[in-house]
Amino acid sequence: MAKEGVKAREIKRQKLVAKFAAKRATLKAEGDFEGLDKLPKNSSPVRLHNRCKLTGRPRGYMRQFGISRVTFREMALAGKIPGVRKASW
């Protein structure tokens, strides 16, 4: 489980990216790199990292479900994810 501060920081970054997306796009189209430098560093979409919605784990993220592989496995074995079951052959 990730610390609450780390999760909050990631949410703050997401808000900043959304807030400055239009301004960043116009500055990039104009080629105004000095203007881009003056924007907050955390407003860059490159600084975002996918995290598990439930635990906040940054690694092993599954985009289709929005959770980490560990959480996915626990939920799948418990039958909490519809249409997913353990493979057997």
DSSP file (Angstrom, degrees, kcal/mol; ACC not computed):
  #  RESIDUE AA STRUCTURE BP1 BP2  ACC     N-H-->O    O-->H-N    N-H-->O    O-->H-N    TCO  KAPPA ALPHA  PHI   PSI    X-CA   Y-CA   Z-CA
    1    1 A M              0   0    0      0, 0.0    55,-0.2     0, 0.0     2,-0.1   0.000 360.0 360.0 360.0 126.5    0.0    0.0    0.0
    2    2 A A        -     0   0    0     53,-2.4    55,-0.1     1,-0.1     2,-0.0  -0.391 360.0 -94.6 -74.9 154.5    1.4    3.4   -1.0
    3    3 A K     >  -     0   0    0      1,-0.1     4,-1.8    53,-0.1     3,-0.4  -0.348  29.5-121.0 -66.9 150.6    1.5    6.2    1.4
    4    4 A E  H  > S+     0   0    0      1,-0.2     4,-2.5     2,-0.2     5,-0.2   0.843 112.2  57.5 -62.8 -34.4   -1.4    8.6    1.3
    5    5 A G  H  > S+     0   0    0      2,-0.2     4,-2.2     1,-0.2    -1,-0.2   0.864 104.9  50.7 -65.5 -35.7    1.0   11.5    0.6
    6    6 A V  H  > S+     0   0    0     -3,-0.4     4,-1.8     2,-0.2    -1,-0.2   0.907 111.6  47.5 -68.6 -41.7    2.3    9.8   -2.6
    7    7 A K  H  X S+     0   0    0     -4,-1.8     4,-2.0     1,-0.2    -2,-0.2   0.921 112.4  49.7 -63.2 -43.8   -1.3    9.2   -3.8
    8    8 A A  H  X S+     0   0    0     -4,-2.5     4,-2.3     1,-0.2    -2,-0.2   0.881 108.4  53.2 -63.6 -39.0   -2.2   12.8   -3.1
    9    9 A R  H  X S+     0   0    0     -4,-2.2     4,-2.1     1,-0.2    -1,-0.2   0.893 108.4  50.1 -63.2 -40.3    0.8   14.1   -5.0
   10   10 A E  H  X S+     0   0    0     -4,-1.8     4,-2.1     2,-0.2    -1,-0.2   0.893 110.4  49.3 -66.3 -39.7   -0.1   12.0   -8.0
   11   11 A I  H  X S+     0   0    0     -4,-2.0     4,-2.0     2,-0.2    -2,-0.2   0.890 109.3  52.9 -65.0 -39.5   -3.7   13.4   -7.9
   12   12 A K  H  X S+     0   0    0     -4,-2.3     4,-2.1     1,-0.2    -2,-0.2   0.897 108.3  50.6 -62.0 -41.3   -2.3   16.9   -7.7
   13   13 A R  H  X S+     0   0    0     -4,-2.1     4,-2.5     1,-0.2    -2,-0.2   0.907 107.4  53.6 -62.7 -42.2   -0.1   16.3  -10.7
   14   14 A Q  H  X S+     0   0    0     -4,-2.1     4,-2.1     1,-0.2    -2,-0.2   0.898 109.2  48.7 -60.8 -40.8   -3.1   15.0  -12.7
   15   15 A K  H  X S+     0   0    0     -4,-2.0     4,-2.3     2,-0.2    -1,-0.2   0.904 111.3  49.4 -65.6 -41.7   -5.0   18.2  -11.9
   16   16 A L  H  X S+     0   0    0     -4,-2.1     4,-2.3     2,-0.2    -2,-0.2   0.898 109.7  51.5 -65.0 -40.3   -2.1   20.4  -12.9
   17   17 A V  H  X S+     0   0    0     -4,-2.5     4,-0.6    25,-0.3    -1,-0.2   0.926 112.7  45.9 -61.4 -44.7   -1.7   18.5  -16.2
   18   18 A A  H >< S+     0   0    0     -4,-2.1     3,-0.5     1,-0.2     4,-0.4   0.886 112.4  51.6 -65.3 -38.8   -5.4   19.0  -17.0
   19   19 A K  H 3< S+     0   0    0     -4,-2.3     4,-0.3     1,-0.2     3,-0.2   0.896 119.2  33.3 -66.2 -41.8   -5.3   22.7  -16.0
   20   20 A F  H 3X S+     0   0    0     -4,-2.3     4,-2.7     1,-0.2    -1,-0.2   0.304  88.1 102.0-100.2   8.8   -2.3   23.6  -18.2
   21   21 A A  H <X S+     0   0    0     -4,-0.6     4,-2.1    -3,-0.5    -1,-0.2   0.925  85.7  42.8 -60.9 -47.3   -3.0   21.2  -21.2
   22   22 A A  H  > S+     0   0    0     -4,-0.4     4,-2.2    -3,-0.2    -1,-0.2   0.927 116.5  47.0 -66.3 -45.3   -4.4   23.8  -23.5
   23   23 A K  H  > S+     0   0    0     -4,-0.3     4,-2.4     1,-0.2     5,-0.2   0.908 112.3  50.7 -62.9 -42.1   -1.8   26.4  -22.7
   24   24 A R  H  X S+     0   0    0     -4,-2.7     4,-2.2     1,-0.2    -1,-0.2   0.893 109.4  51.3 -62.0 -41.3    1.0   23.9  -23.1
   25   25 A A  H  X S+     0   0    0     -4,-2.1     4,-2.2    -5,-0.2    -2,-0.2   0.906 111.2  46.8 -65.2 -42.3   -0.4   22.8  -26.5
   26   26 A T  H  X S+     0   0    0     -4,-2.2     4,-2.1     2,-0.2    -2,-0.2   0.914 113.1  48.6 -67.3 -41.5   -0.5   26.4  -27.8
   27   27 A L  H  X>S+     0   0    0     -4,-2.4     5,-2.2     1,-0.2     4,-1.1   0.891 112.3  49.4 -64.5 -38.4    3.0   27.2  -26.5
   28   28 A K  H  <5S+     0   0    0     -4,-2.2    -1,-0.2    -5,-0.2    -2,-0.2   0.896 109.9  50.7 -67.2 -39.8    4.3   24.0  -28.1
   29   29 A A  H  <5S+     0   0    0     -4,-2.2    -2,-0.2     1,-0.2    -1,-0.2   0.870 112.3  47.2 -65.7 -36.5    2.6   24.8  -31.4
   30   30 A E  H  <5S-     0   0    0     -4,-2.1    -1,-0.2    -5,-0.1    -2,-0.2   0.696 110.5-123.7 -75.9 -19.6    4.1   28.3  -31.4
   31   31 A G  T  <5 +     0   0    0     -4,-1.1     2,-1.5     1,-0.2    -3,-0.2   0.728  56.4 153.8  80.9  22.5    7.5   26.9  -30.6
   32   32 A D     >< +     0   0    0     -5,-2.2     4,-1.5     1,-0.2    -1,-0.2  -0.650   8.3 165.4 -87.1  85.5    7.8   29.1  -27.4
   33   33 A F  H  > S+     0   0    0     -2,-1.5     4,-1.7     1,-0.2    -1,-0.2   0.761  72.5  58.4 -77.2 -24.1   10.1   27.0  -25.4
   34   34 A E  H  > S+     0   0    0      2,-0.2     4,-1.0     1,-0.2    -1,-0.2   0.885 106.5  49.5 -68.8 -38.3   10.8   29.8  -22.9
   35   35 A G  H  > S+     0   0    0      1,-0.2     4,-0.6     2,-0.2     3,-0.3   0.870 108.7  52.8 -66.2 -37.0    7.1   30.0  -22.1
   36   36 A L  H >< S+     0   0    0     -4,-1.5     3,-0.9     1,-0.2    -1,-0.2   0.874 104.6  56.3 -65.0 -36.9    7.0   26.2  -21.6
   37   37 A D  H 3< S+     0   0    0     -4,-1.7    -1,-0.2     1,-0.2    -2,-0.2   0.793 101.5  57.7 -64.7 -27.7    9.9   26.5  -19.2
   38   38 A K  H 3< S+     0   0    0     -4,-1.0    -1,-0.2    -3,-0.3    -2,-0.2   0.656  87.7  93.4 -80.2 -15.0    7.9   29.0  -17.1
   39   39 A L  S << S-     0   0    0     -3,-0.9     5,-0.1    -4,-0.6    -3,-0.0  -0.386  95.7 -84.2 -71.5 156.2    5.0   26.5  -16.6
   40   40 A P    >   -     0   0    0      0, 0.0     3,-1.5     0, 0.0     4,-0.1  -0.327  33.1-128.6 -60.8 143.4    5.1   24.3  -13.4
   41   41 A K  G >  S+     0   0    0      1,-0.3     3,-1.5     2,-0.2     6,-0.2   0.875 107.3  57.7 -60.8 -38.6    7.2   21.2  -13.8
   42   42 A N  G 3  S+     0   0    0      1,-0.3   -25,-0.3     4,-0.1    -1,-0.3   0.492  88.6  75.6 -75.3  -0.9    4.4   19.0  -12.6
   43   43 A S  G <  S+     0   0    0     -3,-1.5    -1,-0.3   -27,-0.1    -2,-0.2   0.495  73.0 101.2 -85.8  -1.9    2.1   20.2  -15.4
   44   44 A S  S X  S-     0   0    0     -3,-1.5     3,-1.5    -4,-0.1     4,-0.2  -0.688  72.3-141.6 -82.3 130.5    4.0   18.1  -17.9
   45   45 A P  G >  S+     0   0    0      0, 0.0     3,-1.1     0, 0.0    -1,-0.1   0.694  96.4  72.0 -66.2 -16.2    2.1   14.8  -18.7
   46   46 A V  G 3  S+     0   0    0      1,-0.2    -4,-0.1     3,-0.0    -3,-0.0   0.787  89.4  61.1 -67.4 -26.3    5.5   13.0  -18.8
   47   47 A R  G <  S+     0   0    0     -3,-1.5    -1,-0.2    -6,-0.2     2,-0.1   0.569  82.7 102.0 -80.2  -7.9    5.6   13.2  -15.0
   48   48 A L    <   -     0   0    0     -3,-1.1     2,-0.4    -4,-0.2   -38,-0.0  -0.469  53.8-165.1 -74.6 148.2    2.4   11.3  -14.5
   49   49 A H        -     0   0    0     -2,-0.1     2,-0.2   -39,-0.1    -2,-0.0  -0.999  23.4-116.5-135.7 132.4    2.7    7.6  -13.4
   50   50 A N        -     0   0    0     -2,-0.4     2,-0.3     8,-0.1    11,-0.1  -0.471  38.6-175.9 -67.5 133.3   -0.1    5.0  -13.6
   51   51 A R        -     0   0    0     -2,-0.2     2,-0.1    15,-0.1     6,-0.1  -0.952  33.8 -94.4-131.6 151.9   -1.0    3.8  -10.1
   52   52 A C     >  -     0   0    0      5,-1.9     4,-1.1    -2,-0.3    15,-0.2  -0.413  29.5-139.3 -61.6 133.5   -3.4    1.1   -8.8
   53   53 A K  T  4 S+     0   0    0     13,-1.9    -1,-0.1     1,-0.2    14,-0.1   0.785  98.7  37.4 -67.3 -27.0   -6.7    2.7   -7.9
   54   54 A L  T  4 S+     0   0    0     12,-0.2    -1,-0.2     3,-0.1    13,-0.1   0.881 133.9  15.1 -94.0 -44.2   -7.1    0.6   -4.8
   55   55 A T  T  4 S-     0   0    0      2,-0.1   -53,-2.4   -54,-0.1    -2,-0.1   0.686  88.6-125.7-107.7 -22.3   -3.6    0.3   -3.4
   56   56 A G     <  +     0   0    0     -4,-1.1    -3,-0.1     1,-0.3   -53,-0.1   0.560  48.8 162.3  85.9   8.5   -1.6    3.0   -5.1
   57   57 A R        -     0   0    0      1,-0.1    -5,-1.9    -6,-0.1    -1,-0.3  -0.444  27.8-158.5 -65.6 129.2    1.1    0.5   -6.3
   58   58 A P        +     0   0    0      0, 0.0     3,-0.4     0, 0.0     2,-0.3   0.699  67.0  66.7 -84.9 -18.4    3.1    2.1   -9.2
   59   59 A R  S    S+     0   0    0      1,-0.2    10,-0.2    -7,-0.0    -7,-0.1  -0.700  94.0  26.0-105.3 155.4    4.4   -1.2  -10.7
   60   60 A G  S    S+     0   0    0     -2,-0.3     9,-2.1     1,-0.2     2,-0.3   0.862  78.1 174.8  67.9  36.7    2.6   -4.0  -12.5
   61   61 A Y  E     -A   68   0A   0     -3,-0.4     2,-0.7     7,-0.2     7,-0.2  -0.605  22.5-152.8 -81.1 131.9   -0.3   -1.7  -13.6
   62   62 A M  E >>> -A   67   0A   0      5,-2.7     4,-2.6    -2,-0.3     3,-0.9  -0.915   2.3-161.8-106.8 109.8   -2.9   -3.2  -15.8
   63   63 A R  T 345S+     0   0    0     -2,-0.7    -1,-0.2     1,-0.2     5,-0.0   0.854  85.2  61.4 -60.5 -38.3   -4.5   -0.5  -17.9
   64   64 A Q  T 345S+     0   0    0      1,-0.2    -1,-0.2     2,-0.1    -2,-0.0   0.820 121.3  23.3 -60.6 -31.5   -7.6   -2.5  -18.9
   65   65 A F  T <45S-     0   0    0     -3,-0.9    -1,-0.2     2,-0.2    -2,-0.2   0.625  97.1-129.2-110.5 -18.6   -8.6   -2.8  -15.2
   66   66 A G  T  <5S+     0   0    0     -4,-2.6   -13,-1.9     1,-0.3     2,-0.3   0.686  74.2  98.0  77.5  18.0   -6.9    0.2  -13.6
   67   67 A I  E   <S-A   62   0A   0     -5,-0.9    -5,-2.7   -15,-0.2    -1,-0.3  -0.858  77.4 -93.9-132.8 167.7   -5.3   -1.9  -10.9
   68   68 A S  E  >  -A   61   0A   0     -2,-0.3     4,-2.6    -7,-0.2    -7,-0.2  -0.339  36.8-110.1 -79.1 164.2   -2.0   -3.6  -10.2
   69   69 A R  H  > S+     0   0    0     -9,-2.1     4,-2.3   -10,-0.2     5,-0.2   0.838 117.5  53.6 -63.2 -34.4   -1.3   -7.2  -11.0
   70   70 A V  H  > S+     0   0    0      2,-0.2     4,-2.1     1,-0.2    -1,-0.2   0.943 112.4  42.5 -66.7 -48.2   -1.3   -8.2   -7.4
   71   71 A T  H  > S+     0   0    0      1,-0.2     4,-2.6     2,-0.2     5,-0.2   0.882 112.7  55.2 -64.9 -39.0   -4.7   -6.7   -6.7
   72   72 A F  H  X S+     0   0    0     -4,-2.6     4,-2.8     1,-0.2     5,-0.2   0.928 108.2  47.8 -59.7 -46.0   -6.0   -8.1  -10.0
   73   73 A R  H  X S+     0   0    0     -4,-2.3     4,-2.4     2,-0.2     5,-0.2   0.919 112.2  48.8 -63.6 -44.0   -5.0  -11.7   -9.0
   74   74 A E  H  X S+     0   0    0     -4,-2.1     4,-1.4     1,-0.2    -1,-0.2   0.930 115.7  43.7 -60.4 -46.1   -6.6  -11.4   -5.5
   75   75 A M  H  X>S+     0   0    0     -4,-2.6     5,-2.8     2,-0.2     6,-0.6   0.879 112.8  51.8 -69.3 -37.9   -9.8  -10.1   -7.0
   76   76 A A  H ><5S+     0   0    0     -4,-2.8     3,-0.8    -5,-0.2    -1,-0.2   0.912 110.5  47.6 -65.8 -42.4   -9.9  -12.6   -9.8
   77   77 A L  H 3<5S+     0   0    0     -4,-2.4    -1,-0.2     1,-0.3    -2,-0.2   0.808 111.1  52.0 -68.8 -28.6   -9.4  -15.6   -7.5
   78   78 A A  H 3<5S-     0   0    0     -4,-1.4    -1,-0.3    -5,-0.2    -2,-0.2   0.555 115.5-118.4 -82.7  -7.3  -12.1  -14.2   -5.2
   79   79 A G  T <<5S+     0   0    0     -3,-0.8    -3,-0.2    -4,-0.5    -2,-0.1   0.745  76.2 127.9  79.3  24.2  -14.5  -13.9   -8.2
   80   80 A K      < +     0   0    0     -5,-2.8    -4,-0.2    -6,-0.1    -5,-0.1   0.564  56.2  70.1 -90.5  -9.1  -14.9  -10.1   -7.9
   81   81 A I  S >  S-     0   0    0     -6,-0.6     3,-1.5     3,-0.2    -1,-0.1  -0.933  86.3-130.3-110.3 112.7  -14.0   -9.4  -11.6
   82   82 A P  T 3  S+     0   0    0      0, 0.0     3,-0.1     0, 0.0    -2,-0.1  -0.335  86.7  15.9 -65.4 138.0  -16.7  -10.6  -14.0
   83   83 A G  T 3  S+     0   0    0      1,-0.2     2,-0.5    -4,-0.1     0, 0.0   0.463 100.7 108.3  83.4   2.4  -15.6  -12.7  -16.9
   84   84 A V    <   +     0   0    0     -3,-1.5     2,-0.3    -8,-0.1    -1,-0.2  -0.946  37.0 156.8-115.9 129.6  -12.2  -13.5  -15.5
   85   85 A R        -     0   0    0     -2,-0.5     2,-0.1    -3,-0.1    -8,-0.1  -0.976  47.4 -83.8-145.8 162.5  -11.2  -16.9  -14.2
   86   86 A K        -     0   0    0     -2,-0.3     2,-0.2   -10,-0.2    -2,-0.0  -0.389  48.0-118.7 -68.3 136.5   -8.1  -18.9  -13.6
   87   87 A A        +     0   0    0     -2,-0.1     2,-0.3     2,-0.0    -1,-0.1  -0.477  34.0 176.4 -75.8 144.6   -6.8  -20.7  -16.6
   88   88 A S              0   0    0     -2,-0.2     0, 0.0     1,-0.1     0, 0.0  -0.973 360.0 360.0-147.3 136.0   -6.5  -24.5  -16.6
   89   89 A W              0   0    0     -2,-0.3    -1,-0.1     0, 0.0    -2,-0.0   0.331 360.0 360.0-145.3 360.0   -5.5  -26.8  -19.4
